[in-house]
Amino acid sequence: MPNATELKEKIISTIESKGPTLPIQIAKETGMNTIFSSAFLSELYNEKKIKMSHLRVGSSPVYFIEGQEPQLEKFANYLKSKEKEAFQILKENKFLEDSKLQPAIRVALREIKDFAIPFKKDEEIFWKFFTISDEEIRNLIEKPEEEIKKKKEIISQEKKEKIIEKNEQEESEKKTLDIFDKEPPKKKESVKKVTKKTTNKTKKTNTKRDENFFNKIKEHLANQKIEIIDIINFKNDEAKIKIKKENTEELLFVFNKKKITEKEILKANKEASETGLKYTILSFGEITKKLNDFINAIKNLSEIGKIN
């Protein structure tokens, strides 16, 4: 069997020719078992001769050499569902502003460290796709800013022209007033701007509310030592999350309301039964006495039959 130095050289040569590689593939190339190949890969990583991915294929990382980072994209299929969604959104948009994203996507971006690179601009956090250069990002960000500046200048000029036109019209109306000094009819004030401001304010309020809702869920689960495996759905004051509780996977349904009814329980039961998983329901208040009595009543129920 080759000595350690020769094996390490062969491992590096294999990664250079094949690209990002798993320990099991190294084991096949070197004739070692997976445990030994993993040990040699770990040594090479500690010696900073190779790099290791954050993502896992099963329980194994992917090993690669500096410069092979773009080839990691072929392993993106092994990401969890919400992480894969965040990957696709970032890839399509090239960069994203953190504060404008849904809480679930913000969490997922922080998990896909191989593909989402954070950076700051004007104290705001942004994410760029890992294959996009810093120069391209600067051009993508600065170009819209220049376009916005030009649009503002055009709008400003149009406003000036409208003011001049309005003043000329008012001057003309004054000249045509009759001897009784009738006041010119009052013009209706435009409510378009107010509506726009209200819409923007509502959007910011909804985003903040969703973020607070999600943070409360995370804090509660952390206190209960419950692990979040995947965020399946998060919208309309409802969250559907896959969790691990006492080494068992379950579905968690969270309703952002003070009271839950039979409707929420039936909905959760239907969706959980489709996956074959047990489920837990959380809300921000107590269930009604009537509903609690009903749940207790059916706990020991063996069967409901019909007399023919």
C-alpha positions in Angstrom: 0.0 0.0 0.0 1.4 3.5 -0.9 2.7 5.6 2.0 0.8 8.6 3.4 2.5 11.2 1.2 1.8 9.3 -2.0 -1.9 8.8 -1.0 -2.3 12.5 -0.3 -0.8 13.4 -3.7 -3.1 10.9 -5.3 -6.1 12.4 -3.5 -5.2 16.0 -4.6 -4.6 14.7 -8.2 -8.0 13.0 -8.2 -9.8 16.2 -7.1 -7.8 18.3 -9.6 -9.0 16.0 -12.5 -12.6 15.2 -11.3 -13.5 18.5 -9.5 -15.4 18.7 -6.1 -15.4 15.1 -4.8 -17.0 13.1 -2.0 -15.0 10.8 0.4 -16.6 7.7 -1.1 -15.3 8.7 -4.6 -11.8 9.2 -3.2 -12.0 5.8 -1.5 -12.7 4.1 -4.9 -9.8 5.9 -6.6 -7.3 5.2 -3.9 -8.4 1.7 -2.9 -8.9 2.7 0.7 -12.1 2.4 2.7 -14.3 5.4 3.3 -13.1 5.9 6.9 -9.4 6.2 5.9 -10.2 8.4 2.9 -12.2 10.7 5.1 -9.2 10.9 7.6 -6.8 11.8 4.8 -9.2 14.4 3.4 -9.5 15.9 6.9 -5.7 16.1 7.2 -5.4 17.8 3.8 -8.1 20.3 4.8 -6.3 21.1 8.1 -3.1 21.6 6.0 -5.1 24.1 3.9 -4.3 22.1 0.7 -8.0 21.5 -0.1 -11.3 23.1 0.8 -14.5 21.7 2.3 -18.1 22.7 1.6 -20.7 23.7 4.1 -23.4 21.7 2.4 -23.7 18.0 3.1 -24.5 15.1 0.8 -26.0 12.7 3.3 -23.6 13.3 6.2 -20.5 14.0 4.1 -19.1 17.3 3.0 -17.7 17.9 -0.5 -14.0 18.5 -0.9 -12.5 20.7 -3.6 -9.4 22.8 -4.5 -9.4 26.6 -4.6 -10.8 27.8 -7.9 -13.3 24.9 -8.2 -16.0 26.8 -6.3 -18.3 27.3 -9.3 -18.4 23.5 -9.8 -20.2 23.1 -6.4 -23.4 24.2 -8.1 -23.9 20.6 -9.3 -24.5 19.6 -5.7 -27.3 22.2 -5.1 -29.9 19.5 -5.6 -28.9 18.1 -2.2 -30.1 21.3 -0.4 -33.3 21.2 1.6 -36.5 22.5 0.0 -36.5 26.0 1.4 -32.7 26.3 1.0 -33.1 25.2 -2.7 -35.8 27.9 -3.1 -33.5 30.6 -1.7 -30.7 29.3 -4.0 -32.9 29.6 -7.1 -34.2 33.1 -6.2 -30.6 34.3 -5.6 -29.3 32.8 -8.8 -32.1 34.4 -10.9 -31.7 37.8 -9.3 -27.9 37.8 -8.8 -28.2 39.8 -5.6 -30.9 40.4 -3.0 -31.5 42.9 -0.3 -32.0 41.1 3.1 -34.6 43.4 4.6 -37.0 43.0 1.7 -37.1 39.2 1.8 -39.5 36.9 3.6 -38.2 35.6 7.0 -38.0 32.0 5.8 -35.9 33.0 2.8 -33.6 35.1 5.0 -33.0 32.2 7.3 -32.3 29.8 4.3 -29.8 32.2 2.8 -27.8 32.1 6.0 -27.7 28.3 5.7 -26.4 28.1 2.1 -22.9 29.6 2.9 -21.4 28.0 -0.2 -23.7 29.9 -2.6 -24.9 33.0 -0.8 -22.2 35.6 -0.1 -23.2 38.5 2.3 -22.0 42.1 1.9 -23.0 45.5 3.2 -24.0 48.7 1.4 -25.1 51.8 3.3 -25.4 49.7 6.5 -27.9 47.4 4.7 -27.2 43.6 4.3 -27.2 42.2 0.7 -26.6 38.7 -0.6 -24.8 38.0 -3.9 -24.7 34.7 -5.8 -21.3 33.1 -5.3 -20.3 33.1 -9.0 -21.0 36.8 -9.5 -17.9 39.0 -9.3 -17.8 42.1 -7.0 -17.3 44.3 -10.1 -20.5 43.0 -11.6 -22.4 43.5 -8.4 -21.2 47.2 -8.2 -22.4 47.7 -11.8 -25.8 46.0 -11.0 -26.4 48.2 -7.9 -25.0 51.5 -9.2 -26.8 51.3 -12.6 -30.3 51.3 -11.0 -29.2 54.2 -8.7 -28.2 56.3 -11.8 -31.5 55.4 -13.5 -33.4 56.4 -10.4 -31.5 59.7 -10.2 -32.3 60.5 -13.9 -36.0 59.6 -13.3 -36.1 62.0 -10.3 -34.6 64.7 -12.4 -37.2 64.2 -15.1 -40.0 64.1 -12.6 -38.7 67.2 -10.9 -38.6 69.0 -14.3 -42.1 67.8 -15.1 -43.3 69.2 -11.7 -41.8 72.6 -12.4 -43.5 72.7 -15.8 -46.8 71.8 -14.2 -46.4 74.4 -11.6 -45.7 77.0 -14.2 -48.7 75.8 -16.3 -50.9 75.9 -13.2 -49.8 79.5 -12.3 -50.5 80.6 -15.9 -53.9 79.0 -15.8 -54.8 80.6 -12.4 -53.6 83.9 -13.7 -55.8 83.5 -16.8 -58.8 82.6 -14.6 -58.4 85.7 -12.4 -58.5 87.8 -15.5 -61.8 86.3 -16.6 -63.6 86.8 -13.3 -66.7 88.9 -13.6 -67.4 92.1 -11.7 -68.9 90.2 -8.8 -65.5 88.7 -8.0 -66.7 85.2 -8.2 -64.2 82.7 -6.8 -62.9 80.2 -9.3 -64.1 76.6 -8.6 -61.9 74.7 -6.2 -59.9 71.9 -7.7 -60.1 68.4 -6.2 -56.9 67.4 -4.5 -55.2 64.4 -5.8 -55.1 61.4 -3.4 -52.8 59.3 -5.6 -49.7 60.1 -3.5 -51.5 59.5 -0.3 -52.6 56.1 -1.5 -49.1 55.2 -2.6 -47.6 56.2 0.7 -50.3 54.3 2.6 -49.6 51.2 0.5 -45.8 51.3 1.1 -46.5 51.9 4.9 -48.8 48.8 4.9 -46.2 46.7 3.1 -43.5 47.6 5.6 -45.9 47.0 8.5 -46.8 43.5 7.2 -43.1 42.6 6.7 -42.2 43.7 10.2 -45.2 41.7 11.6 -44.1 38.6 9.7 -40.6 38.9 11.0 -41.8 39.3 14.6 -44.0 36.3 14.2 -41.2 34.1 12.9 -38.7 35.3 15.6 -41.3 34.3 18.3 -41.5 30.8 16.8 -37.7 30.4 16.6 -37.3 31.6 20.2 -40.1 29.2 21.5 -38.6 26.2 19.7 -35.1 27.0 20.9 -36.3 27.2 24.5 -38.0 23.8 24.0 -34.7 22.4 22.4 -36.7 21.6 19.2 -34.8 21.7 15.9 -36.1 23.3 12.7 -35.5 20.9 9.8 -37.4 22.8 7.0 -39.8 25.7 6.6 -42.5 24.4 4.3 -44.8 27.3 4.3 -44.9 30.8 5.8 -47.7 33.2 4.8 -51.0 34.8 5.9 -50.2 34.6 9.6 -49.6 30.8 9.4 -46.5 28.7 9.4 -46.0 25.1 8.5 -42.6 23.8 9.7 -40.9 20.4 9.8 -39.3 19.9 13.2 -37.3 17.3 15.1 -38.6 16.7 18.6 -36.9 14.0 20.7 -35.2 12.5 17.6 -38.6 12.2 15.8 -39.7 14.3 12.8 -43.1 16.0 13.1 -45.0 18.8 11.4 -45.6 22.0 13.3 -48.5 24.3 12.5 -48.4 27.8 14.0 -51.3 30.2 13.8 -50.8 33.8 14.6 -54.0 34.2 16.5 -55.4 34.1 20.0 -57.9 31.3 19.5 -57.9 28.2 17.3 -61.0 26.4 16.2 -61.9 23.0 14.8 -61.2 24.4 11.4 -57.4 24.8 12.1 -57.2 21.4 13.7 -58.9 19.7 10.7 -56.7 21.5 8.3 -53.5 20.5 10.2 -54.7 16.9 10.5 -55.4 16.7 6.7 -52.0 18.0 5.7 -50.2 15.9 8.3 -52.0 12.7 7.2 -50.8 13.2 3.7 -47.1 13.0 4.9 -47.7 10.2 7.5 -46.2 12.4 10.2 -47.5 13.3 13.6 -48.2 17.0 14.1 -48.2 19.8 16.8 -50.3 23.0 16.8 -49.2 26.2 18.4 -51.0 29.6 18.8 -50.8 32.6 21.0 -53.7 31.9 23.3 -55.6 29.1 25.0 -58.0 26.8 23.2 -61.7 27.3 24.0 -63.2 25.2 26.8 -65.7 23.7 24.3 -62.9 22.5 22.0 -60.8 21.3 24.9 -63.7 19.2 26.2 -64.2 17.7 22.8 -60.6 16.7 22.4 -60.6 15.1 25.9 -63.9 13.3 25.0 -62.4 11.5 22.0 -59.1 10.6 23.5 -60.4 7.3 24.9 -63.0 6.7 22.2 -62.6 3.3 20.7 -65.2 3.3 18.0 -68.4 5.0 16.9 -70.8 2.4 15.5 -74.3 2.3 14.0 -77.1 0.0 15.1 -78.7 -1.7 12.0 
